Amino acid sequence: MTTTDAAEAPPPERLQEHFDATIARDQRIEPRDWMPDGYRKTLVRQIAQHAHSEIIGMQPEGEWITRAPSLRRKAILFAKVQDEAGHGLYLYSAAETLGADRADLTERLIDGRQKYSSIFNYPTPSFADVGVIGWFVDGAAICNQVPLCRSSYGPYARAMVRICKEESFHQRQGYELLMTMMRGSAAQREMVQDAVDRWWWPSLMMFGPPDDASPNSARSMAWKIKRHSNDELRQRFVDMTVPQAAKLGVTLPDPELRWNEERGHHDFGTPDWDELMRVIKGDGPCNAQRIQRRRAAHEAGAWVREAATAHAAKQAARGKKGAAA
Ligand code: FAQ
């Protein structure tokens, strides 16, 4: 539902005021509502990056589908990777409600003009990585995305509700996989600890640069697109994960990590922000491979898109003929 029905649409000189009041009342902006250009651009930027992340995010775990150690693990992983594709599609649809063109967004991704999350540029050399991605990466995604269910833009917020339900299941399957491995052999426990050591810092970087180096946060928070700052969400993730690590029996690789009674939060070390910037700029361990695979899949799927377009055109022509008869 739009917040402005045509009958009650404000006059042109009051559009900005009406938009500001809608945001201040914590109501939703809907596709047919007037919105400032900057708000639309920010949403397209964030939603497109988010959609690209879900789609590129299928690759690191997808590499394990053929090598999962049992039929059960294979079926779980298949379903999870398929869910990520679905998330990408909801998000591209949300971007389309803002006037973006999905084909154009894909072009921008594969020629490097649009970003996707840094976290998906790290390799997955062991099956424990599948568990740690579920635990850390989906856990971080939940911290970041649950507040986005209250984002001011209706289609984005509604897409996030369903996505978050699925991410919670993904996180639990990762943790359950790790629990099973921790009950296994010494070699399996070592695999889990090694994966934890490699994914911890990149997972903290997923939340973005620190608040004082985050150029978009203030504006996005004023528009209630983002509800919390990057540092607030990072802290929430650390506080949530520390007791889970203790229960699992792994050590988080940060000597500065400790409970701070006064703050009521854990203190933790500083991620390597230079590394984050390098990975965002395309110089991470797997950036080139991820984009090359995405490009190859896009090109290999051209005939499917062409066939679907031709089919839709035929259906439309048949519909017209039927209506004329
Ligand atoms: N990686 O000013 P800020 C998932 C960019 S989905 C790459 O702080 P903002 C599911 C940022 O875009 C994971 N780039 O920006 C899954 C901006 O560049 P721009 C994705 C990053 O937007 C699980 C510049 O740096 N989640 O995990 C990163 O206010 C398992 C300055 O930064 C979302 O997209 C980064 N880590 O805050 C799938 C959630 N951080 O555009 C498969 C929605 C920052 O100005 C398996 N997005 N940048 O050129 C958000 O909440 C926000 O966009 C942030 C960044 C928090 C990511």
Residues whose N, C-alpha, C, O or C-beta is under 5 A from the ligand:
A	BS01	FAQ	R45 Q46 Q49 H50 S53 E54 G57 M58 E84 K115 Y116 S117 S118 V137 D138 A141 M205 M206 F207 G208 P209 S214 P215 N216 S217 S220 I280
